[in-house]
Amino acid sequence: MAKKTVIYDASVIQEFAERLYSQAASIIFTSTFLGVIVGAIAGALSFEALKSTSIGLGAIIGMVVGGLFGFSRGRERAFKLKLEAQSALCSVQIEKNTSVKH
């Protein structure tokens, strides 16, 4: 089986970086949304376990706490994705700056 020669293609890295930025843009919303949902369920269940009459209050408190946690977690994950994209783009820029033109 013959091996194919792999040739450097900056457009692949550029597309990779664009995809990472796209993921980063949506991950904050998704994490916050999931945090609100899970928090509401956990809050309602915990207030019900305490035999409290205000299950709705538990759900609201859980939504706020879960939403804040999800937002914070999403921001961190988005930052890591953006950093990875910037590292990839840095490689492209280094190649542009150091390549020999014929």
N, C-alpha and C positions, 0 to 999 in steps of 0.2 A: 504494500500500500504506500503510495507516494505521499509525502508530506507537502502540504500547501505552504507557501511562503506567506507569512503574515506581514502586512505592510501597515505602517503607522497611518492612522486616519484620525485627524483632529475632530472631525465631525461626529465621530462616535462618542468621544469624551464630551463634546458640547451637548449632544443629545442626552447623555447620562446626567449631566449637570442640570439640564432643563427639567428632566424627570424628577430629580431630587428636589428641586425648588417647587415643583408642582405638588409633590407629596408633602413638603413642609407647609405649604399654604393651606392644605386641607386638614392636616393632622391636628392643628390647634382646635378647630371647630369640632372635629370628630371626638377628640379626647374630652373636651368640655361637655359635649352632648352626652356621651356615655357616662361621664362622671355625674351629671345631673340625674340621669335615669337610675343608675345604681344607687346613688345617694338617696333618692326619693324612696326607693324600695327598702333600703336598709333602715332609713329613718322611720318609715311607717311600721316596719316589722319590729324594730326595737321599742317603739312606743306601745305597740300592741302587746309585746312580751311583758312590758311593765304594767299592763292593764290600765293604761292611760286612756282618758276619754278624748284626748286631742291627737288622734292619729294623723290628722291633716297637718298639725303643727310639726310633728315628727318628720313628716314627708318634706315639708318646706325647709326645715333645718337641714335635713339630709341632702336636699337639692342644692342648697347653698354651699354646704361643705364639700359635697361631691363635685359640684361644678368648679369650685376654686381649686380643688385637688386636680381635677382633670385638665383644667386650663394650665396650671403650673407644669404638670407632667407633659402636656402637649407642647408647650413652649420649649421645654428642654429637648424633647425629641426633634422638634423642628429645627432648633439651633444646631443639633448634631448633624442633621441632614444637610443644612446649608453649609456647615463647615466642611463636610465631605465633598460637596459640590465645588466649593471654592478651592479645595486641594486639587481636585481634578482639573479645574480651569487653570490653576497655577502651573500644572504640568504642561498644558497646551501653550501657555505663554512662554514658559522656559524653552520649549521646543522652537517656538517662533523666533525667540531672541538668540538662540544658539545655533540654529541650522545654517548650513553653508549653502549659499545660493550659487548655482552654476550658470 
